[in-house]
Amino acid sequence: MKIILIILSLAIIAVAPFFGQIDISLQNLLNSSTTDYKIFFDLRVPRVLLAFFVGAILALSGLVFQTIFRNPMSTPFTLGVASGATLFTAIAIIIGFSAFISLFAFFGAVVTIIVLFMISARFKTYETSSLLLVGIALSFFYSASLMIVFFLSDLQENYEIVRFTMGSLDVVGFNEVYLVTIAGVFLATLVKKQSHHIKLLLTSHEFAFLKGLNVKKTNYILLLSVSVAVGISVSVTGPIGFVGLIIPHILKNIMRQSADRLIVPIFFYGGVFLVLCDVIARNLSTASDIPIGVITAFIGTPFFIYLIISLKRQN
């Protein structure tokens, strides 16, 4: 079963660049002067790589958040981190600092993390239900602030922000892909090195502390690394929700292993999932590609409701 799943996943990644609204000829891919060559290597291959690493980052970020905050519904989106990155990215657009979008997105993500930590310090052992409500409240606050940004922007800026908030994998060339790839590899490497600490945190923060783990330092390192990676991803693609919620839970149910052993699978299959969603978005026979955030929302919303109901039954 595991081998079949890996083969299917690799097949999806391999064939994804060949699907799209414009048919391309395999023969023309060998000729760099043809339009098919440019579409394939300048648009579709970078897009697939971007989808893979963004999906991988979001899925692994969801695992980290669920481990630290001990809540199965915690993701960078449900706790407002991605919303903060989105708001600051929109601010960068209207004040003319588009060249520093990644920096603004990272700053927005870090500000949200700091707020969450300051509030969670008042709870006993990261009281998860209250923290989730705080994240939702922050998301509403950021949404209201984004409406003010819309009001202050001109027509062109307004259009850019609207398209951005829907999530998009439209890229030309590999410049932005390199940045997201580095962020993804950085996050995966750091989280993998922290796998033993994550295993201790899965039991309880008190148990981890008794085992000699500096819980606060470990949480800071993990959350800061997630903020960097998510901030960079959001600055390039816009907010893409539910990936960090769906993939960790599906793999936990399929593989029946603890989170510390699922770091690499969640990273890999998170990327494959978003590549598959992008293939669907590009092949629905519409006038233009459907924003990837719309596809993940359609898939993720029913899953989110199912997760709430199943958790309620368990309690």
C-alpha positions as CSV (number, residue, x, y, z in Angstrom):
1,M,0.0,0.0,0.0
2,K,2.8,2.4,1.0
3,I,4.8,1.7,-2.2
4,I,1.7,2.1,-4.4
5,L,0.9,5.5,-2.8
6,I,4.4,6.7,-3.4
7,I,4.4,5.6,-7.0
8,L,1.0,7.3,-7.6
9,S,2.3,10.5,-5.9
10,L,5.4,10.6,-8.0
11,A,3.3,9.9,-11.1
12,I,1.0,12.9,-10.3
13,I,4.1,15.2,-9.9
14,A,5.6,13.9,-13.2
15,V,2.5,14.3,-15.4
16,A,1.2,17.5,-13.8
17,P,3.2,19.9,-16.1
18,F,1.6,18.3,-19.1
19,F,-2.0,19.2,-18.1
20,G,-3.5,22.6,-18.7
21,Q,-5.8,24.7,-20.8
22,I,-3.3,24.8,-23.7
23,D,-2.3,21.4,-25.2
24,I,1.4,21.1,-25.8
25,S,3.3,18.8,-28.2
26,L,6.0,16.5,-26.7
27,Q,8.0,16.9,-29.9
28,N,8.2,20.7,-29.4
29,L,9.6,20.3,-25.9
30,L,13.0,19.6,-27.4
31,N,13.0,22.9,-29.3
32,S,13.7,25.9,-27.1
33,S,12.4,28.4,-29.7
34,T,8.8,26.9,-29.7
35,T,5.9,28.3,-27.6
36,D,5.3,24.8,-26.2
37,Y,8.8,24.8,-24.7
38,K,8.3,28.1,-23.1
39,I,4.9,27.2,-21.6
40,F,6.3,24.0,-20.2
41,F,9.6,25.2,-18.7
42,D,8.8,28.8,-17.9
43,L,5.2,28.3,-16.6
44,R,4.2,24.8,-15.8
45,V,7.3,23.2,-14.3
46,P,7.9,26.2,-12.0
47,R,4.2,26.1,-11.1
48,V,4.3,22.4,-10.1
49,L,7.4,22.9,-8.0
50,L,5.9,25.9,-6.3
51,A,2.7,24.0,-5.6
52,F,4.7,21.1,-4.1
53,F,6.8,23.1,-1.7
54,V,4.0,25.4,-0.7
55,G,1.8,22.4,0.1
56,A,4.6,20.8,1.9
57,I,5.2,23.9,4.0
58,L,1.6,24.3,4.9
59,A,1.1,20.6,5.8
60,L,4.2,20.5,8.0
61,S,3.2,23.8,9.6
62,G,-0.1,22.3,10.5
63,L,1.6,19.4,12.2
64,V,3.8,21.7,14.2
65,F,0.9,23.9,15.4
66,Q,-1.2,20.9,16.3
67,T,1.7,19.5,18.4
68,I,2.6,22.8,20.2
69,F,-0.9,24.0,20.9
70,R,-2.2,20.4,21.4
71,N,-5.3,21.0,19.3
72,P,-6.1,19.0,16.2
73,M,-7.7,22.0,14.5
74,S,-4.7,24.3,14.9
75,T,-3.1,25.5,11.7
76,P,-1.5,28.7,10.6
77,F,-4.9,29.7,9.2
78,T,-7.2,28.8,12.1
79,L,-4.8,30.7,14.5
80,G,-4.6,33.8,12.3
81,V,-0.9,33.5,11.4
82,A,-1.6,33.3,7.6
83,S,-4.2,36.1,7.9
84,G,-1.6,38.3,9.6
85,A,0.9,37.6,6.8
86,T,-1.9,38.3,4.2
87,L,-2.8,41.7,5.8
88,F,0.8,42.9,5.9
89,T,1.4,41.8,2.3
90,A,-1.6,43.8,1.2
91,I,-0.2,46.8,3.1
92,A,3.1,46.4,1.3
93,I,1.2,46.5,-2.0
94,I,-0.6,49.8,-1.3
95,I,2.4,51.6,0.1
96,G,4.6,50.7,-2.9
97,F,6.9,48.2,-1.2
98,S,6.0,45.3,-3.4
99,A,9.7,44.4,-3.6
100,F,9.6,43.6,0.1
101,I,6.5,41.6,0.2
102,S,8.2,38.6,1.7
103,L,9.6,40.7,4.6
104,F,6.2,42.2,5.3
105,A,4.5,38.8,5.2
106,F,7.1,37.4,7.6
107,F,6.6,40.3,9.9
108,G,2.8,39.8,9.9
109,A,3.2,36.1,10.7
110,V,5.7,36.8,13.5
111,V,3.5,39.6,15.1
112,T,0.6,37.1,15.2
113,I,2.8,34.4,16.8
114,I,4.0,36.9,19.5
115,V,0.4,37.9,20.2
116,L,-0.7,34.3,20.5
117,F,2.2,33.5,22.9
118,M,1.5,36.6,25.0
119,I,-2.1,35.5,25.4
120,S,-1.4,31.8,25.8
121,A,1.0,32.6,28.7
122,R,-2.1,33.6,30.7
123,F,-3.7,30.1,30.1
124,K,-2.9,27.0,31.9
125,T,-0.7,24.7,29.7
126,Y,-1.8,26.4,26.5
127,E,-5.5,26.1,27.0
128,T,-6.4,25.0,23.5
129,S,-10.0,25.9,23.1
130,S,-9.5,29.5,24.3
131,L,-6.4,29.9,22.2
132,L,-8.3,28.7,19.1
133,L,-11.0,31.4,19.9
134,V,-8.2,34.0,20.1
135,G,-6.9,32.9,16.7
136,I,-10.4,33.2,15.2
137,A,-10.8,36.7,16.8
138,L,-7.4,37.7,15.3
139,S,-8.5,36.5,11.9
140,F,-11.7,38.6,12.2
141,F,-9.5,41.6,13.2
142,Y,-7.2,41.1,10.3
143,S,-10.2,40.7,7.9
144,A,-11.6,44.0,9.2
145,S,-8.2,45.7,8.7
146,L,-7.9,44.3,5.2
147,M,-11.3,45.9,4.4
148,I,-9.7,49.3,5.4
149,V,-6.8,48.5,3.2
150,F,-9.2,47.8,0.3
151,F,-10.9,51.2,1.0
152,L,-7.6,53.0,0.9
153,S,-6.3,51.3,-2.3
154,D,-6.9,52.4,-5.9
155,L,-8.5,50.2,-8.5
156,Q,-5.3,48.5,-9.6
157,E,-4.1,47.8,-6.1
158,N,-7.6,46.6,-5.2
159,Y,-7.5,44.1,-8.0
160,E,-4.1,42.9,-7.0
161,I,-5.1,42.4,-3.4
162,V,-8.4,40.5,-4.3
163,R,-6.5,38.2,-6.6
164,F,-3.8,37.7,-4.0
165,T,-6.3,36.8,-1.2
166,M,-7.8,34.0,-3.4
167,G,-4.5,32.2,-3.6
168,S,-2.7,31.7,-6.9
169,L,0.2,29.6,-8.1
170,D,0.8,31.7,-11.2
171,V,4.5,32.3,-11.6
172,V,6.9,32.9,-14.5
173,G,10.3,31.4,-14.2
174,F,12.0,30.0,-11.1
175,N,13.0,33.1,-9.1
176,E,10.1,32.9,-6.6
177,V,10.2,29.1,-6.7
178,Y,13.8,29.1,-5.4
179,L,12.8,31.2,-2.4
180,V,9.9,28.9,-1.4
181,T,12.0,25.8,-2.0
182,I,14.7,27.1,0.3
183,A,12.0,27.9,2.9
184,G,10.6,24.4,2.6
185,V,13.9,22.6,2.9
186,F,14.8,24.8,5.8
187,L,11.6,24.1,7.6
188,A,11.7,20.3,7.0
189,T,15.3,20.1,8.1
190,L,14.7,22.0,11.3
191,V,11.5,20.2,12.2
192,K,13.2,16.8,11.5
193,K,16.1,17.7,13.8
194,Q,13.5,18.6,16.5
195,S,11.6,15.2,16.1
196,H,12.8,13.9,19.5
197,H,11.6,17.1,21.2
198,I,8.3,16.9,19.3
199,K,7.8,13.3,20.6
200,L,8.2,14.6,24.1
201,L,5.8,17.5,23.5
202,L,3.2,15.0,22.2
203,T,2.9,13.6,25.7
204,S,2.5,16.8,27.6
205,H,4.5,20.0,28.2
206,E,5.0,19.0,31.8
207,F,6.4,15.6,30.8
208,A,8.8,17.2,28.3
209,F,9.9,19.6,31.0
210,L,10.6,16.8,33.5
211,K,12.7,15.1,30.8
212,G,14.9,18.1,30.7
213,L,13.5,19.8,27.6
214,N,13.4,23.6,27.5
215,V,9.7,23.7,26.3
216,K,9.5,27.5,25.8
217,K,12.7,27.6,23.8
218,T,11.7,24.6,21.6
219,N,8.3,26.2,21.0
220,Y,9.9,29.5,20.0
221,I,12.2,27.8,17.6
222,L,9.5,25.8,15.9
223,L,7.0,28.6,15.7
224,L,9.5,31.1,14.4
225,S,10.6,28.7,11.7
226,V,7.0,28.1,10.8
227,S,6.4,31.8,10.7
228,V,9.3,32.3,8.3
229,A,8.2,29.6,5.9
230,V,4.5,30.4,6.0
231,G,5.3,34.1,5.6
232,I,7.4,33.4,2.5
233,S,4.7,31.1,1.1
234,V,1.9,33.5,1.6
235,S,3.9,36.4,0.1
236,V,4.3,34.4,-3.2
237,T,1.0,32.5,-3.5
238,G,-1.4,34.3,-1.2
239,P,-3.4,32.4,1.5
240,I,-4.1,28.8,0.7
241,G,-6.2,27.2,3.5
242,F,-6.9,23.8,4.9
243,V,-3.8,22.0,3.6
244,G,-2.3,22.0,7.1
245,L,-5.6,20.6,8.5
246,I,-6.3,17.9,6.0
247,I,-2.9,16.2,5.4
248,P,-1.7,15.6,9.0
249,H,-5.1,14.1,10.0
250,I,-5.3,11.8,6.9
251,L,-1.8,10.5,7.3
252,K,-2.2,9.9,11.0
253,N,-5.3,7.8,10.3
254,I,-3.7,5.9,7.4
255,M,-0.2,5.3,8.8
256,R,-1.2,5.0,12.5
257,Q,2.1,6.5,13.7
258,S,3.0,9.3,16.1
259,A,3.6,12.8,14.7
260,D,7.3,12.7,15.2
261,R,7.5,9.8,12.7
262,L,5.3,11.5,10.1
263,I,7.3,14.6,9.5
264,V,8.7,13.5,6.1
265,P,5.5,11.8,4.9
266,I,3.4,14.9,5.8
267,F,5.9,17.2,4.1
268,F,5.9,15.0,0.9
269,Y,2.1,14.3,0.7
270,G,1.3,17.9,1.5
271,G,3.1,18.9,-1.6
272,V,1.5,16.2,-3.7
273,F,-1.9,17.2,-2.4
274,L,-1.5,20.8,-3.6
275,V,-0.1,19.7,-6.9
276,L,-3.2,17.6,-7.4
277,C,-5.5,20.4,-6.4
278,D,-3.7,22.7,-8.9
279,V,-4.1,20.1,-11.7
280,I,-7.9,20.2,-10.9
281,A,-7.9,24.0,-10.9
282,R,-6.2,24.2,-14.3
283,N,-8.4,21.7,-16.0
284,L,-12.0,22.6,-15.2
285,S,-12.7,24.1,-18.7
286,T,-13.3,27.6,-17.3
287,A,-12.3,30.9,-19.0
288,S,-9.3,31.2,-16.7
289,D,-7.7,29.1,-14.0
290,I,-9.7,28.8,-10.8
291,P,-7.7,30.2,-7.8
292,I,-6.1,27.3,-5.9
293,G,-7.4,28.7,-2.6
294,V,-11.0,28.1,-3.8
295,I,-10.3,24.4,-4.6
296,T,-8.7,23.7,-1.2
297,A,-11.6,25.5,0.5
298,F,-14.1,23.3,-1.3
299,I,-12.2,20.2,-0.2
300,G,-11.2,21.4,3.3
301,T,-14.5,22.9,4.6
302,P,-16.4,19.6,4.7
303,F,-13.4,17.9,6.2
304,F,-13.2,20.6,8.9
305,I,-16.9,20.1,9.8
306,Y,-16.3,16.4,9.9
307,L,-13.4,16.8,12.2
308,I,-15.4,19.0,14.6
309,I,-18.2,16.4,14.7
310,S,-15.8,13.5,15.3
311,L,-14.0,15.3,18.1
312,K,-17.3,16.1,19.7
313,R,-18.2,12.5,19.7
314,Q,-14.9,11.5,21.2
315,N,-15.6,13.9,24.1
